[in-house]
Amino acid sequence: MLSREEIIEVLAPYNLWGGRKWNAIPRDGYLSEIDRKLSGGAVALIGTRRAGKTTLAGLFLGRAVENGYPPRATLYVNLEDPRFSPYLSPELLEEIFSAYRTYVYSGEEPIIVLDEVQNVPGWEKWVRKVLDLREAKVIVTGSTSSLLRSELSTLLTGRVLTVEVYPLSFQEFLIFKGLPADVKSLLGRKRKVEALMREYLEFGGFPHVVLTEDEVLKREILGELFEGIVLRDISYRQGFRDAKAVKIVAELALSRFSSLVSVSRLRNELAGIVGRKVSPNFVDSVLDAMEEAYLSFRVPILSPKVKDAMRYPKKLYAIDTGIANVVGIRFTENIGRLAENAVARHLRQRFREVYYYRGKGEVDFIIKEGLKITRAVQVSWDIDESWEREVEGLLEAMDVFGLREGTIVTGWRSCEEKLGEKTIRCVPLWRFLFEF
């Protein structure tokens, strides 16, 4: 184990009291949510790698200091620092905290950030002890949703409130690009908004990628990010032995983003590539792990029949359109699918229950809030070519679920059409990502 003096040497460069500056564009919605939820004692920031969790935690510490918190009353711990790697355990956390209390701050209730906490087996026991004794307020970050399902749902039930952190929304993307993020200011700047919308669809919203100007470098960053998530957060974290097969499944699945994804079809394709039989359980486990690592998510069919829900495949979407593009598709041939993925991501972030509908027609997204169906949304980049089909599917779903209004997200067209007592609205993608 490191000595306490050595621990402080490791900690200092990461911390405000050691000279660290957190210079970054703030994401005010997240910072306000962290502040509100931390009043309960602990917050978990969970989301895909490089979505901005670390920066948000650091900016939050900086704001606390700006609002009068002593710099030494804050502690940031990077649990991916290689000097900590041989000792990752609750005992290391206790030694870090003791060293900090001995040499840096002995006052009441500091704010502690434990970054990438899933690297420490049993971390939740130490956090619970700190919360029970009111020794500190705690922010933990992690790159897998298993924190929600396992660690947080057992010892820390009700003690740690979660904040899911996503890559930049389109509104945040515009702020990072230096534009005002309100509709009125953008209405007269169609060409600029159109260019930025296409950039967002092609390269996505990971902050580092957004702030990088060179397109070749953007693609390299996205490629390395995809590799890192697959190898570290899926293969290694979930204990898969065949990392190559895991990567192939991830690539095959993501190449079908905005589409129905069949486990049996993926299994057959994987078997053909690796030249051996493959268990469908392996493929299904990889798809589950992709969701846990926030690389992708799946949308099920909405049906009152359990058999239908189990029989129909789910639609798969990438957590970020830049990630969807990095698997090798051609952007210009897939702008409609990318638009659908952007809408899916937007809805996934806002609503807990998102489905698709299939009857005689189809609807891309049905939103359920509590026990009530509240929205039906189609996505059609070029609505002039598919108007009748999109409207027919919407009207059917509106009849089934008792809705008076349906929405079609388009490339740029706006419209409103009354069909009896029902209303169909066309909304340009950029505006939908702002207002809905």
KOLZA-356611 format. One line per 10 residues: number of its first residue (from 1); their letters; for each residue x, y, z of N, C-alpha, C. Coordinates in steps of 0.05 Angstrom, whole numbers, plus 5000, padded with zeros to 4 digits. Layout:
N
NUM = a = X Y Z X Y Z X Y Z | ... .
# end
This chain:
436
1 = mlsreeiiev = 5017 4976 5000 5000 5000 5000 5018 5025 5000 | 5009 5045 4986 5024 5071 4985 5023 5084 5013 | 5044 5099 5020 5043 5114 5045 5024 5138 5041 | 5016 5150 5063 4998 5173 5061 5011 5197 5046 | 5037 5200 5050 5051 5222 5036 5051 5216 5006 | 5055 5191 4998 5055 5184 4970 5027 5187 4958 | 5007 5181 4974 4979 5185 4965 4974 5215 4958 | 4983 5232 4976 4979 5261 4971 4993 5270 4946 | 5017 5259 4941 5032 5266 4917 5016 5258 4892 | 5002 5235 4893 4986 5226 4871 4961 5244 4867 .
11 = lapynlwggr = 4949 5252 4889 4924 5267 4889 4928 5296 4880 | 4949 5309 4889 4952 5338 4886 4948 5348 4858 | 4961 5337 4837 4958 5349 4811 4929 5349 4800 | 4912 5331 4811 4885 5329 4801 4866 5348 4815 | 4875 5362 4836 4857 5376 4854 4861 5406 4853 | 4840 5421 4859 4840 5450 4860 4861 5460 4880 | 4864 5447 4902 4883 5455 4922 4912 5448 4914 | 4915 5433 4893 4941 5426 4882 4947 5441 4857 | 4930 5460 4849 4935 5477 4826 4919 5469 4801 | 4902 5448 4803 4886 5440 4779 4865 5461 4772 .
21 = kwnaiprdgy = 4862 5467 4747 4842 5485 4737 4823 5469 4719 | 4797 5472 4724 4777 5459 4707 4766 5479 4687 | 4780 5482 4665 4771 5501 4645 4756 5486 4623 | 4730 5489 4622 4714 5476 4603 4688 5490 4600 | 4674 5486 4577 4648 5498 4573 4628 5484 4591 | 4614 5499 4608 4595 5486 4627 4571 5475 4614 | 4560 5454 4625 4534 5443 4616 4515 5447 4640 | 4502 5470 4639 4488 5481 4663 4466 5463 4672 | 4452 5449 4654 4430 5432 4662 4440 5410 4680 | 4463 5397 4673 4474 5376 4689 4484 5387 4716 .
31 = lseidrklsg = 4498 5410 4715 4509 5421 4740 4487 5427 4760 | 4464 5438 4750 4442 5444 4768 4430 5418 4779 | 4429 5397 4762 4418 5372 4772 4436 5359 4793 | 4462 5361 4789 4481 5350 4809 4477 5365 4835 | 4475 5392 4834 4473 5408 4858 4447 5401 4873 | 4425 5398 4858 4400 5391 4871 4400 5364 4884 | 4412 5345 4870 4411 5317 4881 4432 5312 4902 | 4454 5328 4902 4475 5323 4922 4466 5332 4950 | 4445 5348 4951 4435 5355 4978 4427 5331 4994 | 4422 5309 4980 4415 5284 4994 4440 5269 5004 .
41 = gavaligtrr = 4464 5278 4996 4488 5266 5007 4506 5253 4986 | 4495 5242 4964 4511 5228 4945 4498 5228 4917 | 4514 5229 4897 4505 5229 4869 4523 5210 4853 | 4511 5195 4835 4526 5178 4816 4522 5189 4788 | 4545 5197 4775 4544 5205 4747 4551 5181 4730 | 4532 5172 4714 4536 5147 4699 4531 5153 4669 | 4548 5142 4652 4545 5146 4624 4569 5135 4609 | 4568 5136 4583 4589 5125 4567 4616 5139 4571 | 4637 5125 4567 4664 5136 4569 4666 5161 4551 | 4679 5182 4561 4685 5207 4547 4661 5224 4541 .
51 = agkttlaglf = 4638 5218 4555 4615 5235 4551 4617 5261 4567 | 4636 5263 4586 4639 5288 4601 4634 5286 4630 | 4633 5261 4641 4627 5258 4670 4649 5270 4687 | 4674 5265 4681 4697 5275 4696 4697 5306 4696 | 4693 5317 4672 4693 5347 4670 4670 5359 4686 | 4646 5346 4685 4623 5356 4700 4629 5356 4730 | 4641 5334 4739 4648 5332 4768 4668 5353 4775 | 4688 5358 4758 4708 5378 4764 4697 5406 4763 | 4680 5412 4744 4667 5438 4742 4649 5443 4766 | 4636 5421 4776 4619 5424 4800 4636 5432 4824 .
61 = lgravengyp = 4660 5419 4827 4677 5427 4849 4686 5456 4846 | 4692 5464 4821 4700 5491 4817 4679 5511 4824 | 4654 5505 4817 4631 5523 4824 4627 5524 4854 | 4631 5501 4867 4628 5501 4896 4647 5520 4909 | 4672 5521 4898 4692 5539 4908 4685 5568 4902 | 4675 5573 4878 4667 5600 4870 4644 5610 4889 | 4628 5591 4898 4606 5599 4916 4613 5599 4945 | 4639 5597 4951 4648 5600 4979 4659 5576 4992 | 4659 5553 4979 4670 5529 4990 4700 5531 4990 | 4714 5524 5012 4743 5525 5012 4754 5505 4992 .
71 = pratlyvnle = 4774 5512 4976 4786 5493 4957 4794 5467 4970 | 4805 5469 4994 4815 5445 5008 4792 5427 5018 | 4767 5437 5016 4744 5421 5024 4733 5405 5000 | 4749 5403 4979 4742 5387 4956 4764 5367 4951 | 4756 5343 4942 4775 5322 4936 4766 5307 4911 | 4784 5306 4891 4779 5291 4867 4799 5267 4866 | 4789 5243 4862 4805 5219 4862 4802 5205 4835 | 4824 5203 4820 4824 5189 4794 4831 5160 4799 | 4810 5143 4798 4814 5114 4804 4825 5099 4780 | 4831 5113 4759 4845 5100 4736 4875 5108 4735 .
81 = dprfspylsp = 4884 5123 4755 4913 5129 4757 4928 5103 4762 | 4948 5097 4745 4962 5071 4747 4976 5067 4774 | 4982 5088 4788 4995 5085 4814 4976 5074 4835 | 4950 5076 4831 4930 5064 4849 4923 5036 4841 | 4929 5029 4815 4918 5003 4804 4925 4978 4821 | 4949 4975 4832 4955 4951 4847 4939 4948 4874 | 4926 4970 4882 4915 4970 4910 4885 4975 4910 | 4871 4974 4888 4843 4981 4887 4826 4964 4905 | 4815 4976 4926 4799 4963 4946 4787 4984 4964 | 4767 4976 4980 4756 4995 5000 4778 5005 5019 .
91 = elleeifsay = 4798 4988 5025 4819 4997 5043 4835 5020 5031 | 4839 5019 5004 4853 5042 4991 4836 5067 4993 | 4810 5065 4990 4793 5089 4993 4796 5101 5021 | 4796 5083 5040 4799 5092 5068 4826 5106 5072 | 4847 5095 5061 4874 5107 5063 4875 5134 5049 | 4863 5136 5026 4862 5161 5011 4848 5182 5028 | 4825 5175 5039 4809 5194 5055 4824 5202 5080 | 4837 5183 5093 4852 5189 5117 4876 5207 5111 | 4890 5202 5089 4912 5219 5081 4903 5248 5075 | 4880 5250 5062 4869 5276 5055 4861 5290 5081 .
101 = rtyvysgeep = 4848 5276 5100 4840 5289 5125 4864 5297 5142 | 4885 5282 5140 4909 5287 5156 4925 5311 5145 | 4929 5312 5119 4947 5331 5107 4934 5355 5092 | 4908 5352 5086 4896 5373 5069 4873 5387 5083 | 4854 5372 5094 4830 5385 5104 4818 5369 5127 | 4814 5381 5149 4803 5367 5172 4776 5378 5181 | 4765 5396 5164 4739 5408 5171 4716 5390 5165 | 4692 5401 5166 4667 5386 5163 4659 5381 5134 | 4649 5358 5129 4635 5349 5105 4647 5360 5079 | 4670 5351 5071 4681 5358 5045 4665 5344 5022 .
111 = iivldevqnv = 4670 5353 4998 4657 5341 4974 4679 5323 4961 | 4673 5298 4958 4692 5279 4947 4682 5269 4920 | 4699 5268 4900 4693 5256 4874 4709 5231 4871 | 4696 5208 4867 4710 5183 4861 4705 5176 4832 | 4725 5181 4815 4721 5179 4786 4727 5151 4776 | 4708 5140 4760 4709 5112 4750 4710 5092 4774 | 4691 5095 4791 4690 5080 4816 4687 5050 4812 | 4676 5042 4789 4672 5013 4785 4698 4998 4785 | 4721 5012 4783 4747 4998 4784 4753 4987 4812 | 4738 4996 4832 4744 4988 4860 4723 4968 4869 .
121 = pgwekwvrkv = 4730 4942 4872 4711 4922 4882 4702 4930 4910 | 4676 4929 4915 4666 4935 4942 4665 4964 4949 | 4668 4983 4930 4668 5011 4935 4644 5021 4950 | 4621 5008 4945 4595 5017 4956 4595 5014 4987 | 4610 4995 4997 4611 4992 5027 4624 5016 5040 | 4646 5025 5027 4660 5048 5038 4644 5073 5035 | 4630 5077 5013 4613 5100 5009 4591 5101 5029 | 4579 5077 5034 4557 5076 5054 4567 5084 5081 | 4591 5075 5088 4602 5083 5115 4605 5113 5117 | 4616 5125 5096 4620 5154 5096 4593 5169 5098 .
131 = ldlreakviv = 4573 5159 5084 4547 5172 5085 4534 5168 5112 | 4536 5144 5123 4524 5138 5150 4536 5156 5171 | 4562 5161 5170 4576 5177 5190 4576 5207 5183 | 4564 5214 5160 4563 5241 5150 4591 5254 5149 | 4610 5238 5140 4638 5247 5138 4643 5264 5113 | 4626 5261 5092 4630 5275 5067 4605 5273 5050 | 4604 5291 5030 4586 5288 5008 4601 5274 4986 | 4589 5256 4971 4603 5240 4952 4591 5241 4924 | 4608 5245 4904 4601 5241 4876 4617 5218 4865 | 4603 5198 4854 4618 5176 4841 4611 5178 4811 .
141 = tgstssllrs = 4630 5170 4795 4625 5168 4766 4631 5139 4757 | 4617 5131 4736 4622 5104 4726 4613 5102 4697 | 4625 5083 4683 4619 5080 4654 4602 5056 4648 | 4589 5044 4668 4571 5022 4663 4545 5025 4679 | 4523 5018 4667 4497 5021 4681 4494 4999 4702 | 4512 4980 4703 4510 4959 4724 4512 4972 4752 | 4524 4996 4753 4524 5010 4779 4496 5015 4788 | 4478 5021 4770 4450 5025 4777 4436 4999 4786 | 4442 4978 4772 4427 4953 4776 4437 4937 4799 | 4463 4938 4804 4474 4921 4825 4483 4936 4850 .
151 = elstlltgrv = 4506 4950 4847 4518 4963 4871 4498 4983 4883 | 4487 5001 4867 4469 5022 4878 4443 5011 4888 | 4435 4988 4876 4408 4978 4883 4409 4960 4908 | 4432 4955 4919 4433 4938 4943 4440 4955 4968 | 4466 4958 4973 4473 4972 4998 4466 5002 4997 | 4464 5014 4974 4460 5043 4972 4432 5050 4962 | 4413 5032 4965 4386 5039 4956 4375 5064 4969 | 4368 5083 4953 4357 5108 4963 4377 5128 4974 | 4403 5119 4975 4423 5137 4987 4438 5153 4965 | 4440 5141 4941 4454 5154 4920 4435 5160 4897 .
161 = ltvevyplsf = 4432 5185 4889 4415 5192 4867 4431 5193 4841 | 4420 5184 4820 4435 5181 4795 4430 5203 4775 | 4451 5210 4760 4449 5228 4737 4461 5214 4713 | 4446 5209 4693 4456 5196 4668 4468 5218 4651 | 4493 5215 4643 4507 5235 4627 4510 5225 4599 | 4500 5240 4580 4501 5233 4551 4521 5251 4536 | 4530 5242 4513 4544 5261 4496 4526 5285 4491 | 4538 5306 4480 4523 5331 4477 4497 5329 4462 | 4476 5341 4472 4452 5344 4457 4457 5364 4435 | 4439 5367 4415 4443 5386 4394 4444 5415 4405 .
171 = qeflifkglp = 4428 5420 4425 4428 5446 4438 4455 5452 4451 | 4466 5433 4465 4492 5436 4477 4514 5438 4456 | 4510 5422 4434 4529 5423 4412 4532 5451 4401 | 4509 5465 4397 4510 5492 4387 4524 5511 4406 | 4520 5507 4432 4534 5524 4452 4564 5520 4450 | 4572 5494 4447 4601 5488 4444 4612 5501 4418 | 4595 5505 4398 4603 5517 4373 4601 5548 4373 | 4593 5558 4396 4592 5587 4400 4566 5600 4390 | 4545 5585 4385 4520 5596 4376 4500 5598 4400 | 4481 5617 4397 4460 5618 4418 4442 5594 4416 .
181 = advksllgrk = 4435 5583 4438 4418 5559 4438 4389 5565 4443 | 4378 5583 4427 4349 5588 4428 4338 5591 4400 | 4313 5582 4397 4301 5579 4370 4300 5606 4355 | 4292 5627 4369 4288 5653 4355 4314 5663 4343 | 4337 5659 4356 4362 5668 4345 4371 5652 4321 | 4360 5628 4318 4369 5610 4296 4351 5611 4272 | 4327 5622 4274 4308 5621 4253 4318 5633 4227 | 4334 5654 4228 4343 5667 4204 4371 5657 4195 | 4380 5635 4205 4407 5625 4199 4406 5597 4189 | 4388 5592 4170 4383 5564 4161 4409 5551 4151 .
191 = rkvealmrey = 4424 5564 4134 4448 5552 4123 4468 5543 4144 | 4472 5561 4164 4490 5555 4186 4480 5531 4202 | 4454 5532 4209 4442 5510 4224 4443 5484 4209 | 4438 5485 4183 4438 5461 4166 4466 5449 4166 | 4487 5465 4163 4514 5455 4163 4521 5442 4190 | 4513 5455 4211 4519 5445 4238 4503 5419 4244 | 4478 5419 4234 4461 5395 4238 4475 5371 4224 | 4485 5375 4200 4498 5353 4186 4524 5345 4200 | 4539 5364 4211 4563 5358 4226 4556 5341 4251 | 4534 5349 4264 4526 5335 4288 4518 5306 4282 .
201 = lefggfphvv = 4503 5303 4259 4495 5276 4251 4519 5259 4244 | 4539 5271 4231 4562 5255 4222 4582 5249 4244 | 4588 5268 4261 4609 5265 4281 4599 5263 4310 | 4573 5268 4314 4562 5264 4341 4569 5285 4361 | 4565 5279 4386 4566 5299 4407 4586 5294 4429 | 4606 5276 4425 4626 5273 4446 4642 5300 4447 | 4644 5312 4471 4656 5339 4473 4683 5342 4460 | 4701 5322 4464 4728 5324 4452 4726 5325 4421 | 4708 5309 4410 4705 5308 4381 4693 5334 4371 | 4674 5344 4385 4661 5370 4377 4681 5393 4376 .
211 = ltedevlkre = 4699 5393 4395 4719 5415 4397 4743 5411 4379 | 4744 5388 4365 4766 5383 4347 4758 5391 4319 | 4774 5407 4305 4767 5418 4279 4773 5398 4256 | 4795 5384 4258 4804 5367 4236 4786 5342 4234 | 4774 5337 4210 4755 5315 4207 4769 5288 4209 | 4793 5286 4199 4808 5261 4201 4813 5254 4230 | 4821 5274 4245 4826 5270 4273 4801 5263 4288 | 4778 5275 4281 4753 5269 4293 4747 5239 4290 | 4751 5228 4266 4746 5200 4261 4765 5182 4277 | 4790 5191 4279 4809 5175 4295 4801 5174 4324 .
221 = ilgelfegiv = 4792 5197 4335 4784 5197 4363 4760 5179 4367 | 4740 5180 4348 4717 5163 4351 4724 5134 4349 | 4743 5127 4331 4752 5099 4328 4765 5089 4353 | 4782 5106 4365 4796 5098 4390 4776 5096 4413 | 4756 5113 4413 4735 5112 4434 4719 5087 4432 | 4711 5079 4408 4697 5054 4403 4713 5031 4413 | 4738 5030 4405 4756 5008 4414 4758 5007 4444 | 4761 5030 4457 4764 5031 4486 4739 5021 4500 | 4716 5029 4490 4691 5020 4503 4688 4989 4500 | 4693 4979 4476 4690 4951 4471 4710 4934 4487 .
231 = lrdisyrqgf = 4735 4943 4488 4755 4927 4502 4754 4930 4532 | 4751 4955 4542 4752 4959 4571 4726 4956 4585 | 4705 4969 4574 4679 4969 4588 4661 4945 4581 | 4667 4932 4559 4651 4908 4552 4667 4882 4556 | 4688 4879 4540 4703 4853 4542 4716 4849 4569 | 4731 4868 4579 4746 4864 4604 4727 4865 4628 | 4710 4886 4629 4692 4890 4651 4673 4867 4655 | 4662 4857 4632 4642 4836 4633 4654 4808 4632 | 4681 4805 4630 4694 4780 4631 4691 4762 4607 | 4687 4774 4583 4686 4759 4558 4715 4749 4552 .
241 = rdakavkiva = 4718 4725 4544 4744 4714 4537 4753 4721 4509 | 4734 4722 4491 4741 4726 4463 4734 4755 4455 | 4754 4773 4460 4750 4802 4454 4745 4807 4425 | 4758 4791 4408 4754 4795 4379 4725 4790 4370 | 4713 4768 4381 4686 4762 4374 4667 4784 4385 | 4673 4794 4409 4657 4816 4421 4657 4840 4402 | 4681 4847 4392 4683 4870 4375 4667 4866 4349 | 4668 4842 4338 4653 4836 4313 4623 4839 4318 | 4613 4829 4340 4585 4831 4346 4577 4861 4348 | 4594 4876 4362 4589 4905 4366 4588 4919 4339 .
251 = elalsrfssl = 4607 4912 4321 4608 4925 4295 4583 4917 4278 | 4577 4891 4278 4554 4882 4263 4528 4895 4273 | 4525 4897 4299 4501 4908 4311 4499 4938 4304 | 4521 4953 4308 4520 4982 4303 4517 4988 4274 | 4526 4970 4256 4522 4975 4228 4493 4975 4220 | 4476 4964 4238 4447 4963 4234 4432 4983 4251 | 4445 5004 4259 4432 5024 4277 4406 5034 4263 | 4387 5041 4280 4361 5050 4271 4346 5028 4256 | 4352 5003 4262 4339 4980 4249 4333 4958 4270 | 4315 4940 4262 4311 4916 4279 4335 4899 4279 .
261 = vsvsrlrnel = 4343 4889 4302 4367 4873 4304 4360 4846 4316 | 4364 4825 4300 4358 4797 4308 4382 4783 4319 | 4380 4772 4342 4402 4757 4354 4410 4733 4337 | 4390 4719 4326 4397 4695 4310 4411 4703 4285 | 4404 4725 4273 4418 4734 4248 4447 4742 4255 | 4450 4757 4276 4477 4764 4285 4494 4740 4290 | 4482 4720 4303 4497 4696 4310 4506 4682 4284 | 4488 4680 4264 4496 4667 4239 4518 4682 4225 | 4517 4708 4225 4537 4724 4212 4564 4721 4227 | 4563 4722 4253 4588 4719 4269 4600 4691 4264 .
271 = agivgrkvsp = 4583 4670 4263 4593 4643 4259 4607 4641 4231 | 4596 4655 4211 4608 4655 4185 4635 4669 4185 | 4638 4689 4201 4663 4705 4202 4685 4690 4217 | 4678 4678 4240 4698 4665 4257 4702 4636 4250 | 4684 4625 4234 4687 4597 4224 4682 4576 4245 | 4663 4581 4263 4656 4561 4283 4627 4567 4293 | 4616 4548 4307 4589 4553 4319 4591 4574 4341 | 4569 4589 4343 4568 4610 4363 4541 4608 4378 | 4542 4610 4404 4518 4608 4420 4502 4634 4418 | 4475 4632 4415 4459 4657 4415 4461 4671 4441 .
281 = nfvdsvldam = 4466 4656 4463 4469 4669 4489 4493 4688 4490 | 4514 4681 4475 4538 4698 4474 4531 4724 4460 | 4517 4723 4438 4510 4747 4423 4491 4764 4440 | 4471 4752 4453 4452 4767 4469 4467 4780 4493 | 4486 4766 4504 4502 4777 4527 4518 4801 4518 | 4529 4800 4494 4545 4823 4483 4527 4847 4479 | 4503 4842 4468 4484 4864 4464 4476 4877 4491 | 4472 4860 4511 4465 4870 4538 4489 4887 4548 | 4513 4877 4544 4537 4891 4554 4541 4917 4540 | 4534 4918 4514 4536 4943 4499 4518 4964 4512 .
291 = eeaylsfrvp = 4494 4955 4520 4476 4974 4534 4487 4983 4561 | 4498 4964 4576 4509 4970 4602 4532 4991 4600 | 4547 4989 4578 4569 5007 4574 4560 5033 4560 | 4535 5036 4556 4524 5060 4542 4535 5064 4514 | 4541 5042 4501 4549 5043 4473 4525 5044 4455 | 4504 5030 4463 4479 5029 4447 4456 5025 4465 | 4432 5026 4454 4408 5020 4470 4387 5008 4450 | 4368 4993 4461 4348 4980 4444 4320 4989 4452 | 4303 4991 4432 4275 5000 4435 4257 4976 4429 | 4240 4967 4447 4223 4944 4442 4196 4953 4429 .
301 = ilspkvkdam = 4182 4933 4419 4156 4938 4408 4136 4943 4431 | 4116 4960 4427 4095 4964 4447 4071 4946 4439 | 4067 4927 4456 4044 4908 4451 4034 4898 4477 | 4007 4896 4480 3996 4885 4505 4000 4855 4507 | 4009 4842 4485 4013 4814 4485 4042 4808 4492 | 4047 4793 4513 4074 4786 4521 4089 4771 4499 | 4074 4753 4485 4087 4738 4464 4097 4756 4442 | 4082 4777 4435 4091 4795 4414 4117 4809 4423 | 4117 4818 4448 4141 4833 4458 4165 4815 4458 | 4162 4789 4463 4184 4771 4463 4192 4762 4435 .
311 = rypkklyaid = 4172 4760 4417 4177 4749 4390 4190 4770 4372 | 4181 4795 4373 4191 4815 4355 4219 4825 4364 | 4237 4828 4346 4263 4839 4353 4261 4868 4362 | 4282 4877 4376 4283 4905 4384 4298 4922 4363 | 4292 4948 4363 4307 4966 4346 4332 4976 4361 | 4354 4976 4348 4379 4983 4361 4388 5011 4352 | 4398 5027 4371 4408 5054 4365 4435 5058 4379 | 4452 5073 4366 4478 5080 4379 4473 5103 4398 | 4489 5104 4419 4486 5126 4439 4494 5152 4427 | 4508 5151 4404 4518 5176 4391 4521 5170 4361 .
321 = tgianvvgir = 4512 5189 4345 4514 5184 4316 4542 5183 4305 | 4561 5196 4319 4589 5193 4311 4599 5165 4314 | 4590 5151 4336 4597 5123 4340 4584 5106 4318 | 4559 5113 4311 4546 5097 4289 4562 5099 4264 | 4573 5123 4258 4587 5126 4233 4615 5113 4233 | 4627 5110 4256 4654 5101 4257 4657 5071 4249 | 4635 5057 4249 4636 5028 4241 4639 5025 4211 | 4638 5046 4195 4645 5044 4167 4623 5049 4147 | 4600 5059 4155 4579 5066 4136 4585 5092 4122 | 4572 5097 4100 4576 5122 4086 4555 5142 4094 .
331 = ftenigrlae = 4563 5165 4104 4545 5185 4116 4523 5193 4096 | 4531 5200 4071 4511 5210 4053 4489 5191 4046 | 4494 5165 4049 4474 5145 4042 4456 5138 4066 | 4462 5149 4089 4448 5141 4113 4438 5164 4130 | 4434 5187 4117 4426 5211 4133 4399 5207 4146 | 4380 5192 4133 4354 5186 4145 4356 5169 4170 | 4373 5149 4169 4378 5132 4192 4391 5147 4215 | 4410 5164 4208 4424 5181 4228 4404 5200 4241 | 4386 5211 4226 4366 5229 4237 4348 5213 4257 | 4340 5189 4249 4324 5172 4267 4339 5166 4293 .
341 = navarhlrqr = 4365 5160 4290 4382 5154 4313 4383 5179 4332 | 4386 5203 4320 4387 5227 4336 4361 5231 4351 | 4339 5226 4338 4313 5228 4352 4311 5208 4374 | 4319 5183 4368 4318 5162 4389 4334 5170 4413 | 4359 5179 4409 4376 5188 4431 4363 5210 4447 | 4351 5229 4433 4338 5251 4446 4315 5242 4464 | 4298 5224 4453 4276 5213 4468 4285 5196 4491 | 4305 5180 4487 4316 5162 4507 4326 5178 4531 | 4337 5202 4526 4347 5219 4548 4324 5232 4563 | 4302 5237 4550 4280 5251 4562 4259 5233 4576 .
351 = frevyyyrgk = 4255 5209 4564 4234 5192 4574 4244 5164 4581 | 4232 5153 4601 4241 5126 4610 4231 5104 4592 | 4207 5108 4581 4195 5086 4566 4190 5095 4537 | 4207 5084 4519 4205 5090 4490 4201 5064 4475 | 4182 5063 4458 4176 5038 4443 4173 5044 4413 | 4170 5023 4397 4161 5027 4369 4135 5012 4367 | 4119 5019 4346 4093 5006 4342 4092 4993 4315 | 4080 4970 4314 4076 4956 4288 4048 4944 4288 | 4031 4953 4269 4005 4941 4264 4004 4936 4234 | 3983 4947 4222 3983 4948 4192 4004 4966 4182 .
361 = gevdfiikeg = 4008 4988 4197 4030 5007 4191 4050 5006 4213 | 4070 5024 4212 4091 5025 4233 4095 5054 4242 | 4102 5057 4267 4110 5083 4278 4136 5079 4292 | 4155 5098 4287 4182 5095 4297 4183 5096 4328 | 4168 5115 4340 4170 5118 4369 4143 5124 4381 | 4137 5109 4403 4114 5113 4420 4124 5119 4448 | 4115 5141 4459 4125 5148 4486 4103 5142 4507 | 4112 5128 4528 4094 5122 4550 4104 5136 4575 | 4086 5151 4588 4093 5164 4613 4073 5154 4634 | 4084 5139 4653 4067 5126 4673 4050 5105 4659 .
371 = lkitravqvs = 4024 5107 4662 4006 5088 4649 3995 5098 4623 | 4003 5122 4615 3990 5135 4592 4009 5137 4568 | 3999 5132 4544 4014 5137 4520 4010 5166 4513 | 4032 5181 4509 4030 5210 4506 4039 5220 4479 | 4055 5205 4464 4065 5216 4439 4069 5193 4419 | 4066 5201 4393 4072 5183 4371 4089 5199 4352 | 4113 5188 4345 4133 5204 4330 4143 5187 4307 | 4142 5197 4282 4154 5185 4259 4179 5202 4251 | 4198 5190 4238 4221 5204 4228 4223 5199 4198 | 4223 5220 4182 4226 5218 4153 4242 5242 4143 .
381 = wdideswere = 4267 5237 4135 4284 5259 4126 4272 5273 4102 | 4263 5258 4082 4250 5269 4058 4221 5261 4058 | 4205 5277 4072 4177 5270 4076 4161 5270 4050 | 4170 5285 4030 4155 5286 4004 4153 5259 3991 | 4173 5242 3996 4173 5215 3984 4157 5194 4000 | 4151 5201 4025 4138 5180 4042 4114 5190 4058 | 4103 5212 4049 4081 5225 4065 4058 5205 4071 | 4048 5192 4051 4024 5175 4055 4030 5152 4074 | 4053 5140 4071 4060 5117 4089 4064 5127 4118 | 4078 5149 4122 4083 5159 4149 4056 5167 4162 .
391 = veglleamdv = 4039 5181 4148 4014 5190 4159 3996 5166 4165 | 3995 5147 4147 3978 5123 4152 3986 5108 4177 | 4012 5105 4182 4021 5092 4206 4014 5108 4231 | 4018 5134 4229 4012 5152 4252 3982 5151 4259 | 3965 5153 4239 3936 5153 4244 3927 5127 4257 | 3938 5105 4248 3931 5079 4260 3939 5079 4290 | 3964 5087 4296 3973 5087 4323 3957 5107 4340 | 3950 5129 4329 3934 5149 4343 3907 5138 4351 | 3895 5123 4332 3869 5110 4338 3872 5089 4361 | 3893 5073 4359 3898 5052 4379 3902 5063 4406 .
401 = fglregtivt = 3918 5085 4408 3926 5095 4434 3911 5121 4443 | 3891 5129 4427 3874 5151 4435 3888 5178 4435 | 3906 5182 4415 3920 5207 4412 3907 5225 4392 | 3908 5251 4397 3896 5271 4378 3917 5283 4360 | 3943 5280 4367 3964 5293 4352 3987 5273 4347 | 3998 5274 4324 4022 5258 4317 4043 5276 4305 | 4068 5268 4307 4090 5285 4298 4107 5270 4278 | 4115 5283 4256 4134 5273 4237 4158 5291 4237 | 4181 5279 4244 4206 5294 4244 4218 5293 4216 | 4223 5316 4204 4233 5317 4176 4260 5329 4175 .
411 = gwrsceeklg = 4272 5329 4151 4297 5343 4147 4293 5373 4152 | 4275 5386 4136 4272 5415 4139 4244 5425 4137 | 4225 5408 4129 4198 5417 4124 4182 5420 4150 | 4166 5442 4151 4147 5446 4172 4119 5445 4160 | 4100 5434 4175 4072 5434 4166 4054 5427 4189 | 4028 5432 4184 4008 5423 4203 3983 5417 4187 | 3973 5392 4189 3950 5384 4173 3929 5372 4191 | 3904 5381 4188 3882 5371 4203 3869 5348 4187 | 3865 5325 4200 3852 5302 4188 3829 5294 4206 | 3806 5306 4202 3784 5302 4221 3790 5316 4247 .
421 = ektircvplw = 3789 5300 4269 3795 5311 4295 3825 5307 4302 | 3840 5297 4284 3868 5292 4289 3886 5312 4275 | 3910 5317 4286 3929 5336 4275 3955 5322 4270 | 3966 5326 4246 3993 5316 4240 4011 5340 4237 | 4032 5340 4252 4052 5363 4251 4078 5352 4240 | 4090 5368 4221 4117 5363 4211 4135 5382 4225 | 4157 5372 4236 4176 5389 4251 4204 5383 4241 | 4219 5404 4232 4247 5399 4224 4263 5387 4247 | 4282 5370 4240 4298 5356 4261 4310 5375 4281 | 4324 5396 4272 4338 5414 4291 4318 5425 4311 .
431 = rflfef = 4294 5432 4301 4274 5444 4320 4263 5423 4339 | 4259 5399 4329 4249 5377 4346 4269 5373 4369 | 4295 5373 4363 4315 5369 4384 4316 5392 4404 | 4304 5414 4397 4302 5437 4416 4277 5436 4433 | 4255 5431 4420 4229 5437 4433 4214 5414 4444 | 4221 5389 4436 4204 5366 4444 4219 5349 4465 .
# end
